[in-house]
Each structure stands twice: as C-alpha cells, then as structure tokens.
Amino acid sequence: MQGVNVYIADDHNIVAQGIASLLKQISLVAQVTIFKNGQDLFKHCAIQIPHIVFLDLEMPGWDGRKTLVEIKKNYPAVLCYMLSMLNEKFIIEDCIKKGASGYLNKDCSLQELSEAIESPAGEVYYSKEVLKILSGIHQPTGFFTLSEPLSERESEVLGLLCEGLSPKEIAGKLFLSIRTIETHKTNIMQKFDVGTVGKLISLAIKNKVV
C-alpha cells in the first residue's frame, strides 16, 4: 500500500500532534489529517475516504467505539485502529468485535505504528503493552460497587449507551427529550462515580451491569 491517507480523531491536540508527527515519518504515509472528535472525522469521510483512521477511545460527542461502528458500517474498507490508555481486556475485545483492525497504546512507538499500517489485510494488530494485557501478564484489577441501584429506565439508558448510541439517538429511540436522557446519564455517572462516558461504559461492561 503506497500513498496512505490517514485520519486521526483525538480531542487532546498534543497527543494527536505527537501521533501525527510519528506517522509522517513512515514512508507509506502520504497525508495525515487531525480531527478533534469522531463525528468531524466521519463527516469528512464523505469528502475524502481515508485508507486508515486512528481513533481515541474517549472523546466528547461520538467516542471511539461509536465512530468505529459508523465508519465500518458506511466505509467497510477503511482500516480502524484504536488509540487509548484504557487497556482493559474486555474493552480491547469489544473494539475488535466492532471491526477495529488493531488496538494501540497512546504512547506507542514509531515502530509499532509502522507495523500496524503495514499489517497484512485481515490481520489484527496489537501494540506490545496491549499484547501483555491480552495474555494476562498485566491485567488491571479493581473492586466496584454502585452507590445505589439503577432504576429500570437508567438501566435501559445505560444499555443503549453501551451499544454506542448518543443521547440524541437514545432520546429518539425511547421517545423522550434529550434533556431527560442527559439527566439520566448524569445520575447514572454519579452512581458509578465516574467522570466520563467512556469510563462509565467500561465499568458497566466489565462488571456485567448491562
């Protein structure tokens, strides 16, 4: 593959610039474009379809998994690699099930990025740290309890969040206002004691709350 066009979606500009700088050192890469979120990246695919995208797992609006699902549904030939510091086995496996071509740490090396891009078609690539987690050498541990039980509606909203739906999409599906869904989401996050939707979904899936 020559003249590879790469898109990056990450709301942390310094991180995105660092990854872009490494990618530009790879001879196969012709162009690198940075987007601050997954939705902007997806919209730009209608203008120019990239060969490869690197997606941050946690972003405002469309997170990495939501963006991954939409890209694979509309542009199945695009190779999607996840970039994250959320290196828990169940998260990694979920991304691969959703169609990701690989999963790398945000602090991955130039060699690892190059190996990912040069991976044979259909082969899933993992950075070294991710491979350790998948092999059980370094599996994060932790104890989790809800501060109070979820209501039936909160459980329903949480389940849809874990499926990758946005608050707007959930509101339409449940015939509720976006404001009501946002309130449910806030209450759920308080009960889980987390500050981001990404961490909420991670805990919910890991602890089989949904």
Contacts in CASP RR format, 6 or more apart in sequence:
PFRMAT RR
TARGET T0000
AUTHOR 0000-0000-0000
METHOD contacts of the structure
MODEL  1
MQGVNVYIADDHNIVAQGIASLLKQISLVAQVTIFKNGQDLFKHCAIQIP
HIVFLDLEMPGWDGRKTLVEIKKNYPAVLCYMLSMLNEKFIIEDCIKKGA
SGYLNKDCSLQELSEAIESPAGEVYYSKEVLKILSGIHQPTGFFTLSEPL
SERESEVLGLLCEGLSPKEIAGKLFLSIRTIETHKTNIMQKFDVGTVGKL
ISLAIKNKVV
1 28 0 8 1.000
1 51 0 8 1.000
1 117 0 8 1.000
1 118 0 8 1.000
2 28 0 8 1.000
2 30 0 8 1.000
3 28 0 8 1.000
3 29 0 8 1.000
3 30 0 8 1.000
3 31 0 8 1.000
3 51 0 8 1.000
4 28 0 8 1.000
4 29 0 8 1.000
4 30 0 8 1.000
4 31 0 8 1.000
4 51 0 8 1.000
4 52 0 8 1.000
4 117 0 8 1.000
5 30 0 8 1.000
5 31 0 8 1.000
5 33 0 8 1.000
5 48 0 8 1.000
5 50 0 8 1.000
5 51 0 8 1.000
5 52 0 8 1.000
6 23 0 8 1.000
6 29 0 8 1.000
6 31 0 8 1.000
6 32 0 8 1.000
6 33 0 8 1.000
6 50 0 8 1.000
6 51 0 8 1.000
6 52 0 8 1.000
6 53 0 8 1.000
6 54 0 8 1.000
6 117 0 8 1.000
7 32 0 8 1.000
7 33 0 8 1.000
7 34 0 8 1.000
7 35 0 8 1.000
7 41 0 8 1.000
7 44 0 8 1.000
7 45 0 8 1.000
7 50 0 8 1.000
7 52 0 8 1.000
7 53 0 8 1.000
7 54 0 8 1.000
8 16 0 8 1.000
8 19 0 8 1.000
8 20 0 8 1.000
8 23 0 8 1.000
8 32 0 8 1.000
8 33 0 8 1.000
8 34 0 8 1.000
8 35 0 8 1.000
8 41 0 8 1.000
8 53 0 8 1.000
8 54 0 8 1.000
8 83 0 8 1.000
9 34 0 8 1.000
9 35 0 8 1.000
9 36 0 8 1.000
9 37 0 8 1.000
9 38 0 8 1.000
9 40 0 8 1.000
9 41 0 8 1.000
9 53 0 8 1.000
9 54 0 8 1.000
9 55 0 8 1.000
9 56 0 8 1.000
9 59 0 8 1.000
9 64 0 8 1.000
9 67 0 8 1.000
10 16 0 8 1.000
10 19 0 8 1.000
10 34 0 8 1.000
10 36 0 8 1.000
10 54 0 8 1.000
10 55 0 8 1.000
10 56 0 8 1.000
10 59 0 8 1.000
10 83 0 8 1.000
11 36 0 8 1.000
11 37 0 8 1.000
11 56 0 8 1.000
11 59 0 8 1.000
11 60 0 8 1.000
12 56 0 8 1.000
13 34 0 8 1.000
13 36 0 8 1.000
15 56 0 8 1.000
15 106 0 8 1.000
16 34 0 8 1.000
16 56 0 8 1.000
17 34 0 8 1.000
19 54 0 8 1.000
19 83 0 8 1.000
19 106 0 8 1.000
19 113 0 8 1.000
20 32 0 8 1.000
20 34 0 8 1.000
22 109 0 8 1.000
22 110 0 8 1.000
22 113 0 8 1.000
23 29 0 8 1.000
23 32 0 8 1.000
23 113 0 8 1.000
23 117 0 8 1.000
24 32 0 8 1.000
25 110 0 8 1.000
26 110 0 8 1.000
26 113 0 8 1.000
26 114 0 8 1.000
26 117 0 8 1.000
28 114 0 8 1.000
28 117 0 8 1.000
28 118 0 8 1.000
29 117 0 8 1.000
33 44 0 8 1.000
33 50 0 8 1.000
35 41 0 8 1.000
35 44 0 8 1.000
36 59 0 8 1.000
37 59 0 8 1.000
37 60 0 8 1.000
37 61 0 8 1.000
37 62 0 8 1.000
38 55 0 8 1.000
38 59 0 8 1.000
38 61 0 8 1.000
38 62 0 8 1.000
38 63 0 8 1.000
38 64 0 8 1.000
38 66 0 8 1.000
38 67 0 8 1.000
39 61 0 8 1.000
39 62 0 8 1.000
39 67 0 8 1.000
41 53 0 8 1.000
41 55 0 8 1.000
41 67 0 8 1.000
42 62 0 8 1.000
42 67 0 8 1.000
42 70 0 8 1.000
42 71 0 8 1.000
42 74 0 8 1.000
45 71 0 8 1.000
45 74 0 8 1.000
45 75 0 8 1.000
45 78 0 8 1.000
49 75 0 8 1.000
49 77 0 8 1.000
49 78 0 8 1.000
50 78 0 8 1.000
51 78 0 8 1.000
51 79 0 8 1.000
52 78 0 8 1.000
52 79 0 8 1.000
52 80 0 8 1.000
52 81 0 8 1.000
52 117 0 8 1.000
53 71 0 8 1.000
53 78 0 8 1.000
53 79 0 8 1.000
53 80 0 8 1.000
53 81 0 8 1.000
54 81 0 8 1.000
54 82 0 8 1.000
54 83 0 8 1.000
54 104 0 8 1.000
55 64 0 8 1.000
55 67 0 8 1.000
55 68 0 8 1.000
55 80 0 8 1.000
55 81 0 8 1.000
55 82 0 8 1.000
55 83 0 8 1.000
56 64 0 8 1.000
56 83 0 8 1.000
56 84 0 8 1.000
56 106 0 8 1.000
57 63 0 8 1.000
57 64 0 8 1.000
57 65 0 8 1.000
57 82 0 8 1.000
57 83 0 8 1.000
57 84 0 8 1.000
57 86 0 8 1.000
57 91 0 8 1.000
57 95 0 8 1.000
57 198 0 8 1.000
58 64 0 8 1.000
58 84 0 8 1.000
58 86 0 8 1.000
58 196 0 8 1.000
58 197 0 8 1.000
58 198 0 8 1.000
58 199 0 8 1.000
59 67 0 8 1.000
61 166 0 8 1.000
62 70 0 8 1.000
62 166 0 8 1.000
63 164 0 8 1.000
63 197 0 8 1.000
63 198 0 8 1.000
63 201 0 8 1.000
64 82 0 8 1.000
65 94 0 8 1.000
65 95 0 8 1.000
65 98 0 8 1.000
65 164 0 8 1.000
65 201 0 8 1.000
66 164 0 8 1.000
66 165 0 8 1.000
66 166 0 8 1.000
68 80 0 8 1.000
68 82 0 8 1.000
68 95 0 8 1.000
68 98 0 8 1.000
68 99 0 8 1.000
68 100 0 8 1.000
69 98 0 8 1.000
69 164 0 8 1.000
71 78 0 8 1.000
71 80 0 8 1.000
72 78 0 8 1.000
72 80 0 8 1.000
72 98 0 8 1.000
72 99 0 8 1.000
79 101 0 8 1.000
80 99 0 8 1.000
80 100 0 8 1.000
80 101 0 8 1.000
80 102 0 8 1.000
81 100 0 8 1.000
81 101 0 8 1.000
81 102 0 8 1.000
81 103 0 8 1.000
81 104 0 8 1.000
81 116 0 8 1.000
81 125 0 8 1.000
82 92 0 8 1.000
82 95 0 8 1.000
82 100 0 8 1.000
82 102 0 8 1.000
82 103 0 8 1.000
82 104 0 8 1.000
83 104 0 8 1.000
83 105 0 8 1.000
83 106 0 8 1.000
83 108 0 8 1.000
84 91 0 8 1.000
84 103 0 8 1.000
84 105 0 8 1.000
84 106 0 8 1.000
85 105 0 8 1.000
85 106 0 8 1.000
85 107 0 8 1.000
86 198 0 8 1.000
86 199 0 8 1.000
86 202 0 8 1.000
87 105 0 8 1.000
87 129 0 8 1.000
87 130 0 8 1.000
87 133 0 8 1.000
87 140 0 8 1.000
88 133 0 8 1.000
88 140 0 8 1.000
88 202 0 8 1.000
88 206 0 8 1.000
89 133 0 8 1.000
89 134 0 8 1.000
89 136 0 8 1.000
89 139 0 8 1.000
90 202 0 8 1.000
90 205 0 8 1.000
90 206 0 8 1.000
91 202 0 8 1.000
91 205 0 8 1.000
91 206 0 8 1.000
92 103 0 8 1.000
92 126 0 8 1.000
92 130 0 8 1.000
92 133 0 8 1.000
92 134 0 8 1.000
94 205 0 8 1.000
95 102 0 8 1.000
95 103 0 8 1.000
96 102 0 8 1.000
96 103 0 8 1.000
96 124 0 8 1.000
100 124 0 8 1.000
101 116 0 8 1.000
101 119 0 8 1.000
101 122 0 8 1.000
101 124 0 8 1.000
101 125 0 8 1.000
102 116 0 8 1.000
102 124 0 8 1.000
102 125 0 8 1.000
102 126 0 8 1.000
103 125 0 8 1.000
103 126 0 8 1.000
103 127 0 8 1.000
103 130 0 8 1.000
104 112 0 8 1.000
104 113 0 8 1.000
104 116 0 8 1.000
104 125 0 8 1.000
104 126 0 8 1.000
104 127 0 8 1.000
104 130 0 8 1.000
105 127 0 8 1.000
105 129 0 8 1.000
105 130 0 8 1.000
108 127 0 8 1.000
108 129 0 8 1.000
109 127 0 8 1.000
112 127 0 8 1.000
112 128 0 8 1.000
115 125 0 8 1.000
116 125 0 8 1.000
116 127 0 8 1.000
119 125 0 8 1.000
126 134 0 8 1.000
129 138 0 8 1.000
132 138 0 8 1.000
133 139 0 8 1.000
133 140 0 8 1.000
144 203 0 8 1.000
144 206 0 8 1.000
144 207 0 8 1.000
146 191 0 8 1.000
146 192 0 8 1.000
146 209 0 8 1.000
147 190 0 8 1.000
147 191 0 8 1.000
147 192 0 8 1.000
147 193 0 8 1.000
148 191 0 8 1.000
150 158 0 8 1.000
150 188 0 8 1.000
150 191 0 8 1.000
150 209 0 8 1.000
153 184 0 8 1.000
154 184 0 8 1.000
154 187 0 8 1.000
154 188 0 8 1.000
154 191 0 8 1.000
155 209 0 8 1.000
155 210 0 8 1.000
156 174 0 8 1.000
157 170 0 8 1.000
157 174 0 8 1.000
157 181 0 8 1.000
157 184 0 8 1.000
157 185 0 8 1.000
157 188 0 8 1.000
158 188 0 8 1.000
158 200 0 8 1.000
158 204 0 8 1.000
158 209 0 8 1.000
158 210 0 8 1.000
159 204 0 8 1.000
159 210 0 8 1.000
160 169 0 8 1.000
160 170 0 8 1.000
160 173 0 8 1.000
160 174 0 8 1.000
161 170 0 8 1.000
161 185 0 8 1.000
161 188 0 8 1.000
161 197 0 8 1.000
161 200 0 8 1.000
161 201 0 8 1.000
161 204 0 8 1.000
162 201 0 8 1.000
162 204 0 8 1.000
162 205 0 8 1.000
162 210 0 8 1.000
164 201 0 8 1.000
165 173 0 8 1.000
167 178 0 8 1.000
167 181 0 8 1.000
167 182 0 8 1.000
167 185 0 8 1.000
168 178 0 8 1.000
168 181 0 8 1.000
170 176 0 8 1.000
170 181 0 8 1.000
171 177 0 8 1.000
171 178 0 8 1.000
171 180 0 8 1.000
171 181 0 8 1.000
174 181 0 8 1.000
185 197 0 8 1.000
188 200 0 8 1.000
189 195 0 8 1.000
189 197 0 8 1.000
189 200 0 8 1.000
192 199 0 8 1.000
192 200 0 8 1.000
192 203 0 8 1.000
192 204 0 8 1.000
194 200 0 8 1.000
194 203 0 8 1.000
203 209 0 8 1.000
204 210 0 8 1.000
END
